Amino acid sequence: MGRPPKFDDDDVLDRAVATFWRSGWTATSIRDLEKELELKAPSIYRRFGSRTGLGVAVLDHYVERVIRSRVAKYLSGDGDPLANIEDFLVTSVTPGDDGRLLGCLVTTDGLEGAGVEHALRRPLDEGRAENERGLRWSARQVEAPEHLTERVRGRERREPQRVVGRHRGGHR
């Protein structure tokens, strides 16, 4: 039986999320990961099987820790649904260390869309679907009769469907 790992998976995955978010999937090398994670390549491979295995673990971690908690916080049904959608989208953009704005890891080009390895598609699709379910549910709440006001009956009533379409397309 091997020695137990000397690192915490959550800490490693949090740092890997930040690395892929900042640099993108394709541009992040195993050497970059060694430096950022403070682990040697053999330790990364032993724990995650491959760079792709680490990518899947990172995305699963991100979906569980970030996306699901944000959907629950902003799109749970409490409060004004239109304001909740706006808050969800506004807070989904984070300033990076270099001043660039970083959006949701699964909906932006952080993992290069079409260039992503097949194994990463499942967690990417799962994260996008979770976001879309929350946004669509909130959009239906805006359209529900009890939430319609004179202000919402016009342009703003159409806005949630456009927002969901933009979000699904991965635009920033």
Buried (B, 14 or more C-beta within 10 A) or exposed (E): EEEEEEBEEEEBBBBBBBBBBBBBBEEBEBEBBBEBBEBEEEBBBEBBEEBBBBBBBBBBBBBBBBBBEBBEBBBEEEEBBBEBBBBBBEEBEEEEEEEEEBBBBBBBBBBBEEEBBEEBEEBBEBBBBBBBEBBBBBBEBBBEEEBEEEEBEEEEBEBBBEBBEBBBEBEE
